[in-house]
Amino acid sequence: MTLPDHHLTQGEQRVRSFHPHWKRLIGPFLALILIVGAAGAALFFIPGEWEYAFYARIAAVVIGLILLTIYTLVPYLRWVNTGYVLTTHRFTISMGVLNKSTDEIPIAKVNTVSSDQTFPERLLGCGTLTVESAGDRGEIVLRDIPRIQDVRTDLFRLVEDASDGDIDDR
């Protein structure tokens, strides 16, 4: 997904690879429905006998496309280009559409792993993961992590294995 296999070090194995939870796409999907509906209504209600009807229809389509790009396409591209990869040696966080930003936390440097879930997030199976490391950034908060308990368990197991010096080969 965000970390190709040829970038893995010798003996490193991918444990889990995922995007943020799909709930981040609810707003863009609703925006898609509203914008398409509004543009369709605008096209329908522009009187055909009006002398500027052609220009008004072009303006409605252009405005609709601009709004779709801003409120639907850009959030979708952000979602699809945000990825998390958990390997036996590191936790990689990759974000960005045009400019790419990648953070890597070595598993051996992770001090604390905690999760937080609101009631709606518990129903959806997602939540906020907080990873505290001994590095420069200290604490990293990752929101909308799908299957948060499974990710937390895998990460905690890897941290324990790294502190014991016993990295499992899956």
DSSP file (Angstrom, degrees, kcal/mol; ACC not computed):
  #  RESIDUE AA STRUCTURE BP1 BP2  ACC     N-H-->O    O-->H-N    N-H-->O    O-->H-N    TCO  KAPPA ALPHA  PHI   PSI    X-CA   Y-CA   Z-CA
    1    1 A M              0   0    0      0, 0.0    84,-0.1     0, 0.0    16,-0.0   0.000 360.0 360.0 360.0 -76.0    0.0    0.0    0.0
    2    2 A T        +     0   0    0      1,-0.2    83,-0.1    82,-0.1    81,-0.1   0.565 360.0  50.5-110.4 -11.4    2.3    2.8    1.2
    3    3 A L  S    S-     0   0    0     81,-0.1    -1,-0.2    89,-0.1     5,-0.1  -0.901  82.2-141.2-128.5 102.0    5.5    0.9    1.8
    4    4 A P    >   -     0   0    0      0, 0.0     3,-2.1     0, 0.0     4,-0.3  -0.233  22.2-115.9 -62.4 152.1    6.5   -1.3   -1.1
    5    5 A D  G >  S+     0   0    0      1,-0.3     3,-1.5     2,-0.2     9,-0.0   0.806 113.3  63.5 -59.3 -31.1    8.0   -4.7   -0.2
    6    6 A H  G 3  S+     0   0    0      1,-0.3    -1,-0.3     0, 0.0    -3,-0.0   0.593  96.0  60.5 -73.6  -6.4   11.3   -3.8   -1.7
    7    7 A H  G <  S+     0   0    0     -3,-2.1    -1,-0.3     2,-0.1     2,-0.2   0.492  82.2 103.6 -93.2  -5.2   11.7   -1.1    0.9
    8    8 A L  S <  S-     0   0    0     -3,-1.5     3,-0.1    -4,-0.3     2,-0.1  -0.528  73.5-123.0 -75.9 143.5   11.5   -3.6    3.8
    9    9 A T    >   -     0   0    0     -2,-0.2     3,-2.0     1,-0.2     2,-0.2  -0.293  45.4 -68.7 -79.6 171.0   14.8   -4.4    5.4
   10   10 A Q  T 3  S+     0   0    0      1,-0.3    -1,-0.2    -2,-0.1     3,-0.1  -0.407 124.0   9.7 -63.4 127.5   16.2   -7.9    5.7
   11   11 A G  T 3  S+     0   0    0      1,-0.3     2,-0.3    -2,-0.2    -1,-0.3   0.317  97.1 128.9  86.0  -7.9   14.0  -10.0    8.0
   12   12 A E    <   -     0   0    0     -3,-2.0     2,-0.4   157,-0.1    -1,-0.3  -0.642  37.8-169.2 -83.2 135.2   11.3   -7.3    8.2
   13   13 A Q        -     0   0    0     -2,-0.3    75,-1.9    -3,-0.1     2,-0.4  -0.961  25.6-114.4-127.2 144.0    7.8   -8.5    7.5
   14   14 A R  E     +A   87   0A   0     -2,-0.4    73,-0.3    73,-0.2     3,-0.1  -0.608  31.2 175.7 -74.7 128.0    4.6   -6.5    7.0
   15   15 A V  E     -     0   0A   0     71,-3.2     2,-0.3    -2,-0.4    72,-0.2   0.818  66.0  -3.8 -98.6 -44.4    2.1   -7.2    9.8
   16   16 A R  E     -A   86   0A   0     70,-2.1    70,-3.6     2,-0.0    -1,-0.4  -0.990  54.3-171.7-155.4 142.0   -0.7   -4.8    8.9
   17   17 A S  E     +A   85   0A   0     -2,-0.3     2,-0.3    68,-0.2    68,-0.2  -0.997  25.2 147.7-137.7 128.3   -1.4   -2.2    6.2
   18   18 A F  E     -A   84   0A   0     66,-2.7    66,-3.2    -2,-0.4     3,-0.1  -0.988  37.4-128.2-159.3 163.6   -4.4    0.1    6.2
   19   19 A H        -     0   0    0     -2,-0.3    64,-0.2    64,-0.2     3,-0.1  -0.556  52.7 -76.3-100.8 170.3   -6.0    3.5    5.4
   20   20 A P  S    S-     0   0    0      0, 0.0   125,-0.2     0, 0.0    -1,-0.2  -0.263  71.5 -73.1 -60.0 162.4   -7.9    5.7    7.8
   21   21 A H    >   -     0   0    0    123,-3.5     3,-1.7   106,-0.1     4,-0.1  -0.210  40.2-117.5 -60.5 148.9  -11.5    4.5    8.6
   22   22 A W  G >  S+     0   0    0      1,-0.3     3,-2.4     2,-0.2     4,-0.2   0.638 102.4  85.6 -64.4 -14.0  -14.1    4.9    5.8
   23   23 A K  G >  S+     0   0    0      1,-0.3     3,-1.4     2,-0.2     4,-0.5   0.753  75.8  70.7 -62.2 -20.6  -16.1    7.3    8.1
   24   24 A R  G <  S+     0   0    0     -3,-1.7    -1,-0.3     1,-0.2    -2,-0.2   0.685  93.7  57.0 -66.0 -16.1  -13.8   10.1    6.8
   25   25 A L  G <> S+     0   0    0     -3,-2.4     4,-2.0     1,-0.2    -1,-0.2   0.456  81.4  86.0 -94.9  -1.1  -15.6    9.7    3.5
   26   26 A I  H <> S+     0   0    0     -3,-1.4     4,-2.5    -4,-0.2     5,-0.2   0.947  90.7  47.4 -65.0 -47.8  -19.1   10.3    4.8
   27   27 A G  H  > S+     0   0    0     -4,-0.5     4,-2.6     1,-0.2     5,-0.2   0.942 113.2  47.2 -59.6 -50.7  -18.8   14.1    4.5
   28   28 A P  H  > S+     0   0    0      0, 0.0     4,-2.2     0, 0.0    -1,-0.2   0.863 111.7  52.1 -60.1 -34.5  -17.4   14.1    1.0
   29   29 A F  H  X S+     0   0    0     -4,-2.0     4,-2.1     2,-0.2    -2,-0.2   0.921 110.7  46.6 -67.6 -42.5  -20.2   11.6   -0.1
   30   30 A L  H  X S+     0   0    0     -4,-2.5     4,-2.5     1,-0.2    -1,-0.2   0.896 111.5  52.3 -64.3 -38.8  -22.9   13.8    1.3
   31   31 A A  H  X S+     0   0    0     -4,-2.6     4,-3.0    40,-0.2     5,-0.3   0.901 106.8  53.9 -62.1 -40.5  -21.2   16.8   -0.4
   32   32 A L  H  X S+     0   0    0     -4,-2.2     4,-2.4     2,-0.2     5,-0.3   0.933 110.7  45.4 -57.9 -47.7  -21.3   14.8   -3.7
   33   33 A I  H  X S+     0   0    0     -4,-2.1     4,-2.3     1,-0.2    -2,-0.2   0.929 116.0  45.7 -63.7 -46.0  -25.0   14.2   -3.4
   34   34 A L  H  X S+     0   0    0     -4,-2.5     4,-2.7     2,-0.2    -2,-0.2   0.914 114.7  46.5 -65.4 -43.7  -25.8   17.8   -2.4
   35   35 A I  H  X S+     0   0    0     -4,-3.0     4,-2.8     2,-0.2     5,-0.2   0.923 114.4  46.5 -67.4 -44.2  -23.6   19.4   -5.1
   36   36 A V  H  X S+     0   0    0     -4,-2.4     4,-2.5    -5,-0.3    -1,-0.2   0.913 114.9  48.5 -64.3 -40.9  -24.9   17.1   -7.9
   37   37 A G  H  X S+     0   0    0     -4,-2.3     4,-2.4    -5,-0.3    -2,-0.2   0.918 113.4  46.1 -63.3 -44.0  -28.5   17.7   -6.7
   38   38 A A  H  X S+     0   0    0     -4,-2.7     4,-2.5     2,-0.2    -2,-0.2   0.907 113.9  48.0 -66.8 -41.7  -28.0   21.5   -6.6
   39   39 A A  H  X S+     0   0    0     -4,-2.8     4,-2.5     2,-0.2    -2,-0.2   0.908 112.7  49.4 -65.8 -40.5  -26.3   21.6  -10.0
   40   40 A G  H  X S+     0   0    0     -4,-2.5     4,-2.2    -5,-0.2    -2,-0.2   0.910 112.0  48.0 -63.1 -42.0  -29.0   19.5  -11.5
   41   41 A A  H  X S+     0   0    0     -4,-2.4     4,-2.5     2,-0.2    -2,-0.2   0.903 110.7  51.5 -65.5 -40.4  -31.7   21.7  -10.0
   42   42 A A  H  X S+     0   0    0     -4,-2.5     4,-0.9     1,-0.2    -2,-0.2   0.926 111.6  46.9 -61.7 -44.4  -29.9   24.8  -11.3
   43   43 A L  H  < S+     0   0    0     -4,-2.5     3,-0.3     1,-0.2    -1,-0.2   0.884 114.0  48.8 -64.4 -37.8  -29.8   23.3  -14.8
   44   44 A F  H  < S+     0   0    0     -4,-2.2    -2,-0.2     1,-0.2    -1,-0.2   0.894 113.1  45.4 -69.3 -40.4  -33.4   22.3  -14.6
   45   45 A F  H  < S+     0   0    0     -4,-2.5    -1,-0.2    -5,-0.1    -2,-0.2   0.510  82.5 105.2 -88.6  -3.7  -34.7   25.7  -13.4
   46   46 A I  S  < S-     0   0    0     -4,-0.9     2,-0.1    -3,-0.3     7,-0.0  -0.674  81.3-117.5 -74.4 121.0  -32.8   27.9  -15.8
   47   47 A P    >   -     0   0    0      0, 0.0     3,-1.0     0, 0.0     6,-0.1  -0.371  13.6-143.7 -65.4 133.3  -35.4   29.0  -18.4
   48   48 A G  T 3  S+     0   0    0      1,-0.2     5,-0.1    -2,-0.1     6,-0.1   0.781  97.0  54.8 -67.9 -28.8  -34.6   27.8  -21.9
   49   49 A E  T 3  S+     0   0    0      4,-0.1    -1,-0.2     3,-0.1     2,-0.1   0.527  80.5 112.4 -85.1  -5.0  -36.0   30.9  -23.6
   50   50 A W  S X  S-     0   0    0     -3,-1.0     3,-1.5     1,-0.1     4,-0.3  -0.455  72.4-131.6 -67.8 139.0  -33.7   33.2  -21.5
   51   51 A E  T 3  S+     0   0    0      1,-0.3     3,-0.2    -2,-0.1     4,-0.2   0.756 105.8  42.4 -68.9 -23.7  -31.1   34.8  -23.7
   52   52 A Y  T 3> S+     0   0    0      1,-0.2     4,-2.4     2,-0.1    -1,-0.3   0.123  78.9 113.3-106.0  20.3  -28.2   33.9  -21.4
   53   53 A A  H <> S+     0   0    0     -3,-1.5     4,-2.5     1,-0.2     5,-0.2   0.894  74.4  53.7 -60.0 -41.7  -29.4   30.4  -20.6
   54   54 A F  H  > S+     0   0    0     -4,-0.3     4,-2.1    -3,-0.2    -1,-0.2   0.931 112.3  43.8 -59.5 -46.5  -26.4   28.8  -22.3
   55   55 A Y  H  > S+     0   0    0      1,-0.2     4,-2.5     2,-0.2    -1,-0.2   0.867 112.1  53.1 -68.0 -36.7  -23.9   30.8  -20.3
   56   56 A A  H  X S+     0   0    0     -4,-2.4     4,-2.3     2,-0.2    -1,-0.2   0.892 109.5  48.9 -65.8 -39.0  -25.9   30.2  -17.1
   57   57 A R  H  X S+     0   0    0     -4,-2.5     4,-2.3     2,-0.2    -2,-0.2   0.909 111.5  48.7 -67.1 -41.5  -25.8   26.4  -17.7
   58   58 A I  H  X S+     0   0    0     -4,-2.1     4,-2.7    -5,-0.2    -2,-0.2   0.923 111.8  50.2 -62.7 -42.3  -22.1   26.5  -18.3
   59   59 A A  H  X S+     0   0    0     -4,-2.5     4,-2.8     1,-0.2     5,-0.2   0.903 109.8  50.5 -62.3 -41.7  -21.6   28.5  -15.1
   60   60 A A  H  X S+     0   0    0     -4,-2.3     4,-2.3     2,-0.2    -1,-0.2   0.907 113.1  46.0 -63.0 -42.1  -23.7   26.0  -13.1
   61   61 A V  H  X S+     0   0    0     -4,-2.3     4,-2.6     2,-0.2    -2,-0.2   0.926 114.2  47.4 -66.8 -44.9  -21.6   23.1  -14.5
   62   62 A V  H  X S+     0   0    0     -4,-2.7     4,-2.5     2,-0.2    -2,-0.2   0.929 113.9  46.9 -63.8 -45.4  -18.3   24.9  -13.9
   63   63 A I  H  X S+     0   0    0     -4,-2.8     4,-2.6     1,-0.2     5,-0.2   0.914 112.5  51.1 -62.4 -41.9  -19.3   25.9  -10.3
   64   64 A G  H  X S+     0   0    0     -4,-2.3     4,-2.5    -5,-0.2    -2,-0.2   0.910 110.8  47.9 -60.8 -43.1  -20.5   22.4   -9.7
   65   65 A L  H  X S+     0   0    0     -4,-2.6     4,-2.3     2,-0.2    -2,-0.2   0.891 111.6  50.0 -66.4 -39.3  -17.3   20.8  -10.9
   66   66 A I  H  X S+     0   0    0     -4,-2.5     4,-2.4     2,-0.2    -2,-0.2   0.937 113.2  46.1 -63.4 -45.8  -15.2   23.3   -8.8
   67   67 A L  H  X S+     0   0    0     -4,-2.6     4,-2.9     1,-0.2     5,-0.3   0.891 111.5  52.1 -64.9 -39.4  -17.3   22.4   -5.7
   68   68 A L  H  X>S+     0   0    0     -4,-2.5     5,-2.3    -5,-0.2     4,-1.9   0.907 110.3  49.1 -61.9 -40.9  -17.0   18.7   -6.4
   69   69 A T  I  <>S+     0   0    0     -4,-2.3     5,-2.4     3,-0.2    -2,-0.2   0.938 117.0  40.6 -63.2 -46.7  -13.3   19.0   -6.7
   70   70 A I  I  <5S+     0   0    0     -4,-2.4    -2,-0.2     1,-0.2    -1,-0.2   0.931 127.0  29.4 -69.6 -47.0  -12.9   20.9   -3.4
   71   71 A Y  I  <5S+     0   0    0     -4,-2.9   -40,-0.2    -5,-0.2   -39,-0.2   0.573 134.9  18.5 -97.2  -9.9  -15.4   19.0   -1.3
   72   72 A T  I  X5S+     0   0    0     -4,-1.9     4,-1.8    -5,-0.3    -3,-0.2   0.693 122.4  42.2-124.1 -55.1  -15.3   15.5   -2.7
   73   73 A L  I  ><S+     0   0    0     -5,-2.3     4,-2.8     2,-0.2     5,-0.2   0.932 114.1  49.5 -67.7 -46.6  -12.3   14.7   -4.9
   74   74 A V  H  ><S+     0   0    0     -5,-2.4     4,-2.4    -6,-0.3     5,-0.2   0.934 112.7  46.4 -62.0 -47.9   -9.6   16.4   -2.6
   75   75 A P  H  > S+     0   0    0      0, 0.0     4,-2.3     0, 0.0    -1,-0.2   0.896 113.4  50.6 -62.0 -36.6  -10.8   14.7    0.6
   76   76 A Y  H  X S+     0   0    0     -4,-1.8     4,-2.9     2,-0.2     5,-0.2   0.935 110.5  48.3 -64.2 -44.9  -11.0   11.3   -1.2
   77   77 A L  H  X S+     0   0    0     -4,-2.8     4,-1.7     1,-0.2    -1,-0.2   0.882 110.9  51.4 -63.6 -37.3   -7.5   11.7   -2.6
   78   78 A R  H  < S+     0   0    0     -4,-2.4    18,-0.3    -5,-0.2    -1,-0.2   0.922 112.3  46.8 -62.3 -43.2   -6.3   12.6    0.9
   79   79 A W  H >< S+     0   0    0     -4,-2.3     3,-1.3     1,-0.2    -2,-0.2   0.939 113.8  45.9 -64.6 -47.5   -7.9    9.5    2.3
   80   80 A V  H 3< S+     0   0    0     -4,-2.9    -1,-0.2     1,-0.3    -2,-0.2   0.775 113.9  49.8 -70.0 -25.3   -6.6    7.2   -0.4
   81   81 A N  T 3< S+     0   0    0     -4,-1.7     2,-0.6    -5,-0.2    -1,-0.3   0.267  92.2  87.6 -99.0  11.7   -3.1    8.6   -0.1
   82   82 A T    <   +     0   0    0     -3,-1.3     2,-0.4    13,-0.2    13,-0.2  -0.953  59.6 166.4-106.1 123.7   -2.9    8.3    3.7
   83   83 A G  E     - B   0  94A   0     11,-2.7    11,-2.9    -2,-0.6     2,-0.4  -0.982  28.1-153.7-142.4 151.4   -1.6    5.0    4.8
   84   84 A Y  E     -AB  18  93A   0    -66,-3.2   -66,-2.7    -2,-0.4     2,-0.4  -0.982  11.0-171.8-123.9 133.3   -0.3    3.2    7.8
   85   85 A V  E     -AB  17  92A   0      7,-2.5     7,-3.2    -2,-0.4     2,-0.6  -0.991   4.8-164.9-128.9 125.8    2.0    0.2    7.6
   86   86 A L  E     +AB  16  91A   0    -70,-3.6   -71,-3.2    -2,-0.4   -70,-2.1  -0.945  17.8 170.3-109.9 119.4    3.0   -1.8   10.6
   87   87 A T  E     -A   14   0A   0      3,-3.0   -73,-0.2    -2,-0.6   -75,-0.1  -0.657  51.1 -96.2-118.4 177.7    6.0   -4.1   10.2
   88   88 A T  S    S+     0   0    0    -75,-1.9   -74,-0.1    -2,-0.2     3,-0.1   0.662 124.0  31.0 -68.6 -14.7    8.0   -6.2   12.6
   89   89 A H  S    S+     0   0    0      1,-0.3    18,-2.3   -76,-0.2    19,-0.5   0.631 123.6  11.6-116.6 -20.1   10.6   -3.3   12.8
   90   90 A R  E     - C   0 106A   0     16,-0.3    -3,-3.0    17,-0.1     2,-0.5  -0.982  53.4-128.7-157.1 162.6    8.6    0.0   12.3
   91   91 A F  E     -BC  86 105A   0     14,-2.3    14,-2.5    -2,-0.3     2,-0.4  -0.982  32.0-161.5-117.3 116.1    5.3    1.8   12.1
   92   92 A T  E     -BC  85 104A   0     -7,-3.2    -7,-2.5    -2,-0.5     2,-0.5  -0.856   9.9-169.4-107.7 131.8    5.1    3.9    9.0
   93   93 A I  E     -BC  84 103A   0     10,-3.2    10,-3.0    -2,-0.4     2,-0.4  -0.981  10.2-176.1-120.2 118.9    2.7    6.8    8.5
   94   94 A S  E     +BC  83 102A   0    -11,-2.9   -11,-2.7    -2,-0.5     2,-0.3  -0.966   7.5 165.8-123.0 128.9    2.5    8.2    5.0
   95   95 A M  E     + C   0 101A   0      6,-3.0     6,-3.4    -2,-0.4   -13,-0.2  -0.966  21.5  79.5-138.7 153.4    0.3   11.2    3.9
   96   96 A G        -     0   0    0     -2,-0.3     4,-0.1   -18,-0.3    -2,-0.0  -0.094  41.0-146.9 125.9 142.9    0.0   13.5    1.0
   97   97 A V  S    S+     0   0    0      2,-0.2     3,-0.1    -2,-0.1   -19,-0.0   0.858 101.2   3.9 -98.2 -64.2   -1.4   13.8   -2.5
   98   98 A L  S    S+     0   0    0      1,-0.2     2,-0.5     2,-0.0    -2,-0.0   0.874 138.4  42.1 -89.9 -44.8    1.1   16.0   -4.3
   99   99 A N  S    S-     0   0    0      2,-0.0     2,-0.4     0, 0.0    -1,-0.2  -0.898  83.1-145.7-102.0 131.9    3.7   16.3   -1.6
  100  100 A K        -     0   0    0     -2,-0.5     2,-0.4    -4,-0.1    -4,-0.2  -0.829  13.5-171.5-103.6 134.5    4.4   13.1    0.4
  101  101 A S  E     -C   95   0A   0     -6,-3.4    -6,-3.0    -2,-0.4     2,-0.4  -0.992   5.2-174.3-124.1 128.2    5.2   13.1    4.1
  102  102 A T  E     -C   94   0A   0     -2,-0.4     2,-0.4    -8,-0.2    -8,-0.2  -0.985   6.4-172.0-128.3 127.8    6.4    9.9    5.7
  103  103 A D  E     -C   93   0A   0    -10,-3.0   -10,-3.2    -2,-0.4     2,-0.4  -0.955   6.0-167.6-114.1 136.3    7.0    9.3    9.4
  104  104 A E  E     -C   92   0A   0     -2,-0.4   -12,-0.2   -12,-0.2    -2,-0.0  -0.991   5.2-166.4-126.5 129.4    8.6    6.1   10.6
  105  105 A I  E     -C   91   0A   0    -14,-2.5   -14,-2.3    -2,-0.4     2,-0.1  -0.957  22.8-131.7-112.7 114.8    8.7    5.1   14.3
  106  106 A P  E >   -C   90   0A   0      0, 0.0     3,-1.7     0, 0.0     4,-0.5  -0.459  15.6-131.4 -62.8 135.1   11.0    2.2   15.0
  107  107 A I  G >  S+     0   0    0    -18,-2.3     3,-1.2     1,-0.3   -17,-0.1   0.852 106.6  60.6 -57.8 -35.6    9.2   -0.4   17.1
  108  108 A A  G 3  S+     0   0    0    -19,-0.5    -1,-0.3     1,-0.2   -18,-0.1   0.725 102.6  52.7 -65.6 -20.5   12.1   -0.5   19.6
  109  109 A K  G <  S+     0   0    0     -3,-1.7    25,-2.2    24,-0.0     2,-0.4   0.502  81.2 110.6 -93.3  -5.6   11.6    3.3   20.3
  110  110 A V  E <   +D  133   0B   0     -3,-1.2    23,-0.3    -4,-0.5     3,-0.1  -0.572  36.6 172.8 -75.2 125.7    7.9    3.0   21.1
  111  111 A N  E     +     0   0B   0     21,-3.3     2,-0.4    -2,-0.4    22,-0.2   0.855  62.8  15.4 -96.0 -47.9    7.2    3.6   24.8
  112  112 A T  E     -D  132   0B   0     20,-1.6    20,-2.8     2,-0.0     2,-0.4  -0.983  53.3-168.6-137.0 140.7    3.4    3.7   25.1
  113  113 A V  E     +D  131   0B   0     -2,-0.4     2,-0.3    18,-0.2    18,-0.2  -0.994  21.1 163.3-127.1 123.4    0.5    2.7   22.9
  114  114 A S  E     -D  130   0B   0     16,-2.5    16,-3.2    -2,-0.4     2,-0.3  -0.961  19.5-153.0-138.3 158.6   -3.0    3.8   23.9
  115  115 A S  E     -D  129   0B   0     -2,-0.3     2,-0.4    14,-0.2    14,-0.2  -0.932   2.4-163.2-131.6 156.0   -6.3    4.0   22.2
  116  116 A D  E     -D  128   0B   0     12,-2.1    12,-2.9    -2,-0.3     2,-0.4  -0.998   8.7-178.0-138.0 135.8   -9.4    6.2   22.6
  117  117 A Q        -     0   0    0     -2,-0.4     2,-0.1    10,-0.2    10,-0.1  -0.992  15.5-149.6-139.7 131.8  -12.9    5.6   21.3
  118  118 A T     >  -     0   0    0     -2,-0.4     4,-2.3     8,-0.1     5,-0.2  -0.433  42.7 -98.0 -82.2 170.6  -16.1    7.6   21.5
  119  119 A F  H  > S+     0   0    0      1,-0.2     4,-1.9     2,-0.2     5,-0.2   0.930 125.4  47.4 -59.6 -46.9  -19.4    5.7   21.5
  120  120 A P  H  > S+     0   0    0      0, 0.0     4,-1.8     0, 0.0    -1,-0.2   0.888 111.6  52.2 -61.9 -35.1  -20.0    6.1   17.8
  121  121 A E  H  >>S+     0   0    0      1,-0.2     5,-2.2     2,-0.2     4,-1.5   0.870 105.7  54.4 -67.6 -34.8  -16.5    5.1   17.1
  122  122 A R  H  <5S+     0   0    0     -4,-2.3    -1,-0.2     1,-0.2    -3,-0.1   0.899 108.0  49.9 -63.5 -38.9  -17.0    1.9   19.1
  123  123 A L  H  <5S+     0   0    0     -4,-1.9    -1,-0.2     1,-0.2    -2,-0.2   0.878 115.9  42.2 -65.6 -36.5  -20.0    1.1   17.0
  124  124 A L  H  <5S-     0   0    0     -4,-1.8    23,-0.2    -5,-0.2    -1,-0.2   0.599 110.8-121.2 -86.5 -12.3  -17.9    1.6   13.8
  125  125 A G  T  <5S+     0   0    0     -4,-1.5    22,-1.6     1,-0.3    23,-0.9   0.780  74.4 106.8  79.4  27.4  -14.9   -0.2   15.2
  126  126 A C  E   < + E   0 146B   0     -5,-2.2     2,-0.3    20,-0.2    -1,-0.3  -0.719  34.4 146.9-126.9 179.1  -12.5    2.8   14.8
  127  127 A G  E     - E   0 145B   0     18,-1.0    18,-3.1    -2,-0.2     2,-0.5  -0.984  46.8 -60.9 176.4-168.8  -10.8    5.2   17.2
  128  128 A T  E     -D  116   0B   0    -12,-2.9   -12,-2.1    -2,-0.3     2,-0.5  -0.894  38.8-157.9-106.6 128.2   -7.8    7.3   18.0
  129  129 A L  E     -DE 115 142B   0     13,-3.0    13,-3.3    -2,-0.5     2,-0.5  -0.910   3.0-162.7-107.3 129.4   -4.4    5.7   18.5
  130  130 A T  E     -DE 114 141B   0    -16,-3.2   -16,-2.5    -2,-0.5     2,-0.5  -0.959   5.5-172.3-114.7 122.9   -1.7    7.5   20.5
  131  131 A V  E     -DE 113 140B   0      9,-2.8     9,-2.9    -2,-0.5     2,-0.5  -0.964   4.6-163.8-117.8 118.7    1.9    6.3   20.1
  132  132 A E  E     -DE 112 139B   0    -20,-2.8   -21,-3.3    -2,-0.5   -20,-1.6  -0.896  15.7-179.9-104.2 125.7    4.5    7.8   22.4
  133  133 A S  E     -D  110   0B   0      5,-3.8   -23,-0.2    -2,-0.5   -26,-0.1  -0.775  41.0-119.8-123.3 167.5    8.1    7.2   21.3
  134  134 A A  S    S+     0   0    0    -25,-2.2   -24,-0.1    -2,-0.3     5,-0.1   0.346  83.9 100.0 -84.9   6.5   11.5    8.1   22.5
  135  135 A G  S    S-     0   0    0      3,-0.2     3,-0.4   -26,-0.2    -2,-0.1   0.010  94.0 -83.4 -82.6-169.4   12.2   10.1   19.4
  136  136 A D  S    S+     0   0    0      1,-0.2     3,-0.1     2,-0.1    -1,-0.0   0.843 123.5  53.2 -65.7 -37.2   12.0   13.8   18.6
  137  137 A R  S    S-     0   0    0      1,-0.2     2,-1.6     3,-0.0    -1,-0.2   0.705  82.4-168.7 -78.7 -18.7    8.3   14.0   18.0
  138  138 A G        +     0   0    0     -3,-0.4    -5,-3.8    -6,-0.0     2,-0.5  -0.498  61.3  27.9  73.4 -89.9    7.4   12.4   21.3
  139  139 A E  E     -E  132   0B   0     -2,-1.6     2,-0.5    -7,-0.3    -7,-0.2  -0.918  62.7-167.2-116.4 130.6    3.7   11.6   20.9
  140  140 A I  E     -E  131   0B   0     -9,-2.9    -9,-2.8    -2,-0.5     2,-0.6  -0.970   6.9-158.4-116.8 127.0    1.9   11.0   17.7
  141  141 A V  E     -E  130   0B   0     -2,-0.5     2,-0.5   -11,-0.2   -11,-0.2  -0.922   7.2-169.8-108.1 121.5   -1.9   11.0   17.7
  142  142 A L  E     -E  129   0B   0    -13,-3.3   -13,-3.0    -2,-0.6     3,-0.3  -0.952   8.9-156.3-115.5 118.7   -3.6    9.1   14.8
  143  143 A R  E     +     0   0B   0     -2,-0.5   -15,-0.2   -15,-0.2  -122,-0.1  -0.594  65.4  20.6 -95.7 154.8   -7.3    9.6   14.3
  144  144 A D  E    S+     0   0B   0     -2,-0.2  -123,-3.5     1,-0.2    -1,-0.2   0.896  71.2 172.9  59.8  47.3   -9.9    7.3   12.6
  145  145 A I  E >   -E  127   0B   0    -18,-3.1   -18,-1.0    -3,-0.3     3,-0.6  -0.765  28.9-129.9 -84.6 122.5   -7.8    4.1   12.8
  146  146 A P  E 3  S+E  126   0B   0      0, 0.0     5,-0.2     0, 0.0   -20,-0.2  -0.409  86.7  10.1 -73.1 151.8   -9.9    1.1   11.6
  147  147 A R  T >> S-     0   0    0    -22,-1.6     4,-2.2   -23,-0.2     3,-0.5   0.919  80.6-178.9  45.4  53.8  -10.1   -2.0   13.8
  148  148 A I  H <> S+     0   0    0    -23,-0.9     4,-2.7    -3,-0.6     5,-0.2   0.823  72.0  53.1 -55.7 -39.8   -8.3    0.0   16.5
  149  149 A Q  H 3> S+     0   0    0      2,-0.2     4,-2.4     1,-0.2    -1,-0.3   0.891 110.0  47.9 -68.3 -37.5   -8.2   -2.8   19.1
  150  150 A D  H <> S+     0   0    0     -3,-0.5     4,-2.6     2,-0.2    -2,-0.2   0.912 113.8  47.2 -66.7 -41.6   -6.5   -5.2   16.6
  151  151 A V  H  X S+     0   0    0     -4,-2.2     4,-2.8    -5,-0.2     5,-0.2   0.926 113.1  48.9 -64.0 -45.1   -4.0   -2.5   15.6
  152  152 A R  H  X S+     0   0    0     -4,-2.7     4,-2.7    -5,-0.2    -2,-0.2   0.909 111.9  48.9 -61.9 -43.1   -3.3   -1.7   19.2
  153  153 A T  H  X S+     0   0    0     -4,-2.4     4,-2.6     2,-0.2    -2,-0.2   0.929 113.0  46.8 -63.1 -46.1   -2.8   -5.4   20.0
  154  154 A D  H  X S+     0   0    0     -4,-2.6     4,-2.4     2,-0.2    -2,-0.2   0.927 114.8  46.8 -61.8 -44.5   -0.5   -6.0   17.1
  155  155 A L  H  X S+     0   0    0     -4,-2.8     4,-2.3     2,-0.2    -2,-0.2   0.915 113.0  48.5 -65.2 -42.8    1.5   -2.9   17.9
  156  156 A F  H  X S+     0   0    0     -4,-2.7     4,-2.5    -5,-0.2    -1,-0.2   0.908 111.1  50.7 -63.5 -41.8    1.7   -3.7   21.6
  157  157 A R  H  X S+     0   0    0     -4,-2.6     4,-2.6     1,-0.2    -2,-0.2   0.912 111.1  48.6 -61.8 -42.8    2.8   -7.3   20.8
  158  158 A L  H  X S+     0   0    0     -4,-2.4     4,-2.4     2,-0.2    -1,-0.2   0.883 110.7  50.5 -65.5 -38.3    5.6   -6.0   18.5
  159  159 A V  H  X S+     0   0    0     -4,-2.3     4,-2.3     2,-0.2    -2,-0.2   0.923 111.9  47.7 -64.4 -43.8    6.8   -3.6   21.2
  160  160 A E  H  X S+     0   0    0     -4,-2.5     4,-1.7     1,-0.2     6,-0.2   0.920 112.4  49.0 -62.3 -43.8    6.9   -6.4   23.7
  161  161 A D  H  X>S+     0   0    0     -4,-2.6     5,-2.4     1,-0.2     4,-0.9   0.888 111.3  50.1 -63.2 -39.2    8.8   -8.6   21.3
  162  162 A A  H  <5S+     0   0    0     -4,-2.4    -1,-0.2     1,-0.2    -2,-0.2   0.883 110.0  49.5 -68.2 -37.4   11.2   -5.8   20.5
  163  163 A S  H  <5S+     0   0    0     -4,-2.3    -1,-0.2     1,-0.2    -2,-0.2   0.821 113.8  46.2 -71.8 -28.0   11.9   -5.1   24.2
  164  164 A D  H  <5S-     0   0    0     -4,-1.7    -1,-0.2    -5,-0.2    -2,-0.2   0.628 110.6-123.8 -82.3 -14.8   12.5   -8.9   24.7
  165  165 A G  T  <5S+     0   0    0     -4,-0.9     2,-0.6    -3,-0.2    -3,-0.2   0.676  78.1 119.5  77.6  17.0   14.7   -9.1   21.7
  166  166 A D      < -     0   0    0     -5,-2.4     2,-0.6    -6,-0.2    -1,-0.1  -0.738  41.8-176.4-119.6  80.8   12.4  -11.8   20.3
  167  167 A I        -     0   0    0     -2,-0.6     2,-0.1    -5,-0.1    -9,-0.1  -0.680  24.2-130.2 -82.3 121.0   10.9  -10.6   17.0
  168  168 A D        -     0   0    0     -2,-0.6     2,-0.8     1,-0.1    -1,-0.0  -0.405   5.8-142.1 -68.4 142.0    8.4  -13.1   15.7
  169  169 A D              0   0    0      1,-0.1    -1,-0.1    -2,-0.1  -157,-0.1  -0.918 360.0 360.0-101.8 105.4    8.7  -14.3   12.1
  170  170 A R              0   0    0     -2,-0.8    -1,-0.1  -156,-0.0    -2,-0.0   0.476 360.0 360.0 -73.0 360.0    5.1  -14.6   11.0
